């Protein structure tokens, strides 16, 4: 199975790509800001990790582990690796459909967790996997990631927005300084006297 990542999180609509702009203006501040947002996000990351069940379908865990050892395509669900797979990511590309810029995203890199969370169609032998998940009360996709982030995002949202506002102020301040410097240079250039030299105006 090819490696992939499942991501959900915060998008700020109508906001300029402030983090990308900051990366070009002040890389040190950019690194400090992304680190700050990741620290802010840790309570949310912990909540999402905790919402993944320690035990799911016995066949999924046992049979999948056996298949995995034989190099089979179906990954196992192991709670330690499932929880290790959850992390916070900062920034990203513009959403073509919504026009929003992602600020904070919570990702899951573990394949077993992604199958548990997003399996929706009956494609397993006997076509029982999704039916058994529903029978055990796990419901439809997304079973953990989207629901957990949506339920808990409020606990950190204000702090993330404050961090973004600090970035905006920094960018505005830097652009203002650059504009003042450019205007000052223009005034100096305009005030210089041009003299007639051997080959024309100097």
C-alpha positions in Angstrom: 0.0 0.0 0.0 1.3 3.4 -1.0 2.0 5.8 1.9 -0.6 8.5 2.4 -1.8 10.9 4.9 -5.3 11.9 6.1 -5.7 15.5 7.1 -8.4 17.6 8.7 -8.2 20.9 10.5 -8.7 24.7 10.5 -9.0 26.8 7.4 -9.2 30.6 7.5 -11.4 31.9 4.7 -10.6 35.1 3.0 -7.2 35.3 4.6 -4.0 36.0 2.7 -1.4 33.3 2.9 0.3 35.0 5.8 2.5 32.1 6.8 3.9 31.8 3.2 4.5 35.5 3.1 6.2 35.5 6.4 8.5 32.7 5.2 10.0 35.0 2.6 10.1 38.1 4.8 11.5 36.6 8.0 12.4 32.9 8.0 13.4 32.9 11.7 10.0 34.4 12.7 8.3 31.9 10.4 10.0 29.0 12.1 9.2 30.3 15.5 5.5 30.9 14.5 5.0 27.4 13.1 6.6 25.9 16.2 4.4 28.0 18.4 1.2 26.9 16.6 2.3 23.2 16.8 2.8 23.6 20.6 -0.7 25.3 20.9 -2.1 22.3 19.0 -0.9 19.6 21.3 -4.0 19.5 23.5 -6.1 18.9 20.3 -3.6 16.3 19.1 -3.9 14.5 22.4 -7.7 14.5 22.2 -7.6 13.0 18.7 -5.1 10.3 19.8 -7.3 9.4 22.7 -10.5 9.1 20.6 -9.0 6.2 18.6 -10.2 3.0 20.4 -7.5 0.7 21.8 -9.3 -2.4 20.4 -11.4 -2.7 17.3 -12.5 -5.7 15.3 -10.5 -8.8 16.4 -10.2 -10.0 12.8 -8.9 -6.6 11.6 -6.2 -6.7 14.3 -5.2 -10.3 14.2 -5.6 -11.3 10.6 -4.2 -8.0 9.4 -1.1 -8.4 11.5 -0.6 -11.9 10.0 -1.1 -10.5 6.5 1.3 -7.7 7.2 4.1 -10.1 8.3 3.6 -11.9 5.0 3.8 -8.7 3.0 0.1 -8.6 2.4 -1.6 -5.3 1.3 -3.9 -5.0 4.3 -2.3 -3.1 7.2 -2.9 -3.8 10.9 -4.5 -1.7 13.5 -2.1 -1.3 16.4 -3.1 1.4 18.9 0.5 2.4 19.7 1.2 3.1 16.0 -2.2 4.6 15.5 -1.7 7.2 18.1 1.9 7.9 17.0 0.5 8.6 13.5 -1.4 11.7 14.7 0.4 15.0 14.5 -0.1 18.7 13.8 0.9 20.4 10.6 1.0 24.1 10.0 0.2 25.9 6.8 -0.3 24.4 3.3 -1.6 25.1 -0.1 -4.8 27.0 -0.9 -7.9 24.9 -1.2 -8.9 25.2 -4.8 -12.6 24.5 -4.1 -13.1 26.7 -1.0 -10.5 29.4 -1.6 -9.3 29.0 2.0 -5.7 28.8 3.3 -5.1 26.0 5.8 -3.6 27.3 9.1 -3.6 24.2 11.3 -4.1 20.6 10.1 -4.3 17.4 12.2 -2.9 14.5 10.2 -3.0 10.7 10.6 -0.2 8.8 8.9 -1.0 5.3 10.1 -2.6 3.2 7.4 -4.5 0.9 9.8 -6.0 4.0 11.4 -7.0 5.5 8.1 -8.7 2.3 7.1 -10.6 2.1 10.4 -11.6 5.8 10.1 -12.5 6.0 6.5 -13.7 2.5 5.3 -17.1 3.1 3.8 -17.5 0.6 0.9 -17.7 -3.2 1.1 -14.5 -4.2 -0.6 -13.2 -6.9 1.8 -13.7 -10.6 1.3 -17.2 -11.5 2.4 -18.1 -7.8 2.4 -18.4 -7.8 6.1 -15.7 -5.3 7.3 -17.8 -2.1 7.1 -20.9 -3.9 8.3 -19.1 -5.2 11.4 -17.7 -1.7 12.1 -21.2 -0.4 12.1 -22.5 -3.3 14.1 -20.0 -2.5 16.8 -21.2 1.0 16.9 -18.4 2.8 15.0 -20.8 4.2 12.4 -19.9 5.8 9.1 -16.7 7.5 8.0 -15.1 9.5 9.4 -15.3 7.6 12.7 -12.6 9.5 14.6 -10.6 12.2 12.9 -13.2 14.6 11.6 -15.5 14.2 14.5 -12.7 14.6 17.1 -11.2 17.7 15.5 -14.6 19.3 15.0 -15.6 18.5 18.6 -12.3 19.8 20.2 -11.0 22.5 17.9 -12.6 25.2 20.1 -10.2 24.5 22.9 -7.3 25.9 20.8 -8.9 28.0 18.1 -8.5 31.4 19.9 -4.8 30.8 20.6 -4.2 29.8 16.9 -6.0 32.9 15.7 -4.0 35.1 18.1 -0.8 33.6 16.7 -1.9 34.3 13.1 -2.8 37.9 14.0 0.7 38.4 15.4 2.0 37.2 12.1 -0.2 39.6 10.2 1.0 42.5 12.4 4.6 41.6 11.8 4.1 41.4 8.0 2.3 44.8 8.0 5.1 46.3 10.1 7.8 45.0 7.8 5.9 46.1 4.6 5.5 49.6 6.2 9.2 49.8 6.9 10.1 48.7 3.4 7.7 51.3 1.9 9.1 54.1 4.1 12.6 53.1 3.1 11.7 53.1 -0.6 10.0 56.5 -0.3 13.1 57.9 1.5 15.4 56.6 -1.2 13.1 58.1 -3.9 13.2 61.5 -2.2 17.0 61.4 -1.9 17.3 60.4 -5.6 14.9 63.2 -6.6 16.9 65.8 -4.7 20.2 65.0 -6.2 21.6 67.6 -8.8 22.4 66.2 -12.2 25.5 67.7 -13.7 26.7 68.0 -17.3 29.6 65.7 -17.9 31.8 64.8 -20.8 29.4 62.2 -22.1 26.2 63.9 -21.1 24.1 64.1 -17.9 25.6 62.3 -14.9 
